[in-house]
Amino acid sequence: MIIAAKSDNNVIGKDGGLPWHMPADLDFFARQIQGCYLLSGRKSFESAQGEEIFRNKSFVIVTRQKDYRVKEGKVAHSVEEGIAVAEADGAGRLCILGGGEIYRQALSVADKLIITEVHTEVEDGDAFFPDVDPRIWKEYKRENHSKDKANPYDFSFVFYIRVPSA
Ligand SMILES: NC(=O)c1ccc[n+]([C@@H]2O[C@H](COP(=O)([O-])OP(=O)(O)OC[C@H]3O[C@@H](n4cnc5c(N)ncnc54)[C@H](OP(=O)(O)O)[C@@H]3O)[C@@H](O)[C@H]2O)c1
């Protein structure tokens, strides 16, 4: 499963962090990854959100650096190797957390997408979610929410499943 939050123009990141502060999405994210074995790119792992997310979780970090080490987690040198490491570790449900580079490579092997659409256009983003091809991904659930005091943009939680045989 891939989980991501993206703007209407597919931005997921800016200057190494998230382009917004949306506590409702952080709560949703925390619920969705409960019980998951986590896979992340090295840059997202080292970003400000990383520390809290990975605490007390089993996880694998993908990097090209041969000597990279993480406390309490595993390291792999490709997305495929990361998935194999998770499987060898007995992962039940694997959650792929990004960022942009990892999403691009993992989209072809994922079975499910959980996307928070943050309804704004981010002009100066530098990390992106790939296009979700409707011939490959079937939307099966959508929850729309309005902005409020704490969450500055309208947002939607959208669930996709891979079209059989796609
Ligand atoms: N909105 C969201 O849902 C969301 C989720 C996650 C992250 N983000 C944001 O996305 C941004 C980070 O994304 P990003 O695309 O810059 O980086 P990223 O995907 O998190 O990490 C990229 C790094 O992963 C490693 N990597 C990628 N492909 C590899 C491969 N085939 N083999 C081995 N290693 C590989 C490399 O690490 P080395 O450089 O160590 O070799 C590469 O520099 C941040 O702004 C973050 O806040 C947003």
The ligand as an SDF file (V2000), in Angstrom:
LIG
                    3D

 48 52  0  0  0  0  0  0  0  0999 V2000
    3.0240   14.5870    1.3020 N   0  0  0  0  0  0  0  0  0  0  0  0
    3.4310   13.3440    1.5510 C   0  0  0  0  0  0  0  0  0  0  0  0
    2.6240   12.4120    1.6740 O   0  0  0  0  0  0  0  0  0  0  0  0
    4.8940   13.0590    1.6760 C   0  0  0  0  0  0  0  0  0  0  0  0
    5.3350   11.7880    2.0460 C   0  0  0  0  0  0  0  0  0  0  0  0
    6.7000   11.5640    2.1200 C   0  0  0  0  0  0  0  0  0  0  0  0
    7.5850   12.5850    1.8590 C   0  0  0  0  0  0  0  0  0  0  0  0
    7.1180   13.7930    1.5060 N   0  0  0  0  0  0  0  0  0  0  0  0
    8.0390   14.8910    1.1540 C   0  0  0  0  0  0  0  0  0  0  0  0
    8.7670   14.4940   -0.0070 O   0  0  0  0  0  0  0  0  0  0  0  0
   10.0530   15.0960    0.0370 C   0  0  0  0  0  0  0  0  0  0  0  0
   11.1030   14.0180   -0.0770 C   0  0  0  0  0  0  0  0  0  0  0  0
   10.9410   13.3120   -1.3060 O   0  0  0  0  0  0  0  0  0  0  0  0
   12.1580   13.0700   -2.3020 P   0  0  0  0  0  0  0  0  0  0  0  0
   11.6330   12.5560   -3.5860 O   0  0  0  0  0  0  0  0  0  0  0  0
   13.0030   14.3030   -2.3080 O   0  0  0  0  0  0  0  0  0  0  0  0
   13.0300   11.9720   -1.5390 O   0  0  0  0  0  0  0  0  0  0  0  0
   12.6760   10.4640   -1.0170 P   0  0  0  0  0  0  0  0  0  0  0  0
   11.9290    9.7200   -2.0790 O   0  0  0  0  0  0  0  0  0  0  0  0
   12.1390   10.5150    0.3540 O   0  0  0  0  0  0  0  0  0  0  0  0
   14.1530    9.8790   -0.8860 O   0  0  0  0  0  0  0  0  0  0  0  0
   15.0350    9.8960   -1.9840 C   0  0  0  0  0  0  0  0  0  0  0  0
   16.2380    9.0730   -1.6290 C   0  0  0  0  0  0  0  0  0  0  0  0
   15.8890    7.6940   -1.6050 O   0  0  0  0  0  0  0  0  0  0  0  0
   16.9720    6.9210   -2.0660 C   0  0  0  0  0  0  0  0  0  0  0  0
   16.5760    6.2310   -3.2990 N   0  0  0  0  0  0  0  0  0  0  0  0
   15.6330    6.5900   -4.1980 C   0  0  0  0  0  0  0  0  0  0  0  0
   15.5350    5.6750   -5.1820 N   0  0  0  0  0  0  0  0  0  0  0  0
   16.4600    4.7100   -4.8970 C   0  0  0  0  0  0  0  0  0  0  0  0
   16.8470    3.5030   -5.5340 C   0  0  0  0  0  0  0  0  0  0  0  0
   16.2630    3.0630   -6.6710 N   0  0  0  0  0  0  0  0  0  0  0  0
   17.8230    2.7680   -4.9590 N   0  0  0  0  0  0  0  0  0  0  0  0
   18.4000    3.1580   -3.8100 C   0  0  0  0  0  0  0  0  0  0  0  0
   18.0770    4.3020   -3.1530 N   0  0  0  0  0  0  0  0  0  0  0  0
   17.1190    5.0680   -3.6970 C   0  0  0  0  0  0  0  0  0  0  0  0
   18.1220    7.8980   -2.3120 C   0  0  0  0  0  0  0  0  0  0  0  0
   18.7920    8.0330   -1.0740 O   0  0  0  0  0  0  0  0  0  0  0  0
   20.3670    8.4450   -0.9460 P   0  0  0  0  0  0  0  0  0  0  0  0
   20.4220    9.8850   -1.3990 O   0  0  0  0  0  0  0  0  0  0  0  0
   20.6690    8.2740    0.4960 O   0  0  0  0  0  0  0  0  0  0  0  0
   21.1120    7.5100   -1.8460 O   0  0  0  0  0  0  0  0  0  0  0  0
   17.3770    9.1780   -2.6410 C   0  0  0  0  0  0  0  0  0  0  0  0
   18.1240   10.3500   -2.4680 O   0  0  0  0  0  0  0  0  0  0  0  0
   10.1180   15.8730    1.3430 C   0  0  0  0  0  0  0  0  0  0  0  0
    9.7570   17.2180    1.0970 O   0  0  0  0  0  0  0  0  0  0  0  0
    9.0680   15.1790    2.2020 C   0  0  0  0  0  0  0  0  0  0  0  0
    8.5670   16.0370    3.2090 O   0  0  0  0  0  0  0  0  0  0  0  0
    5.7950   14.0600    1.4170 C   0  0  0  0  0  0  0  0  0  0  0  0
  1  2  1  0
  2  3  2  0
  2  4  1  0
  4  5  1  0
  4 48  2  0
  5  6  2  0
  6  7  1  0
  7  8  2  0
  8  9  1  0
  8 48  1  0
  9 10  1  0
  9 46  1  0
 10 11  1  0
 11 12  1  0
 11 44  1  0
 12 13  1  0
 13 14  1  0
 14 15  2  0
 14 16  1  0
 14 17  1  0
 17 18  1  0
 18 19  2  0
 18 20  1  0
 18 21  1  0
 21 22  1  0
 22 23  1  0
 23 24  1  0
 23 42  1  0
 24 25  1  0
 25 26  1  0
 25 36  1  0
 26 27  1  0
 26 35  1  0
 27 28  2  0
 28 29  1  0
 29 30  1  0
 29 35  2  0
 30 31  1  0
 30 32  2  0
 32 33  1  0
 33 34  2  0
 34 35  1  0
 36 37  1  0
 36 42  1  0
 37 38  1  0
 38 39  2  0
 38 40  1  0
 38 41  1  0
 42 43  1  0
 44 45  1  0
 44 46  1  0
 46 47  1  0
M  CHG  2   8   1  16  -1
M  END
$$$$
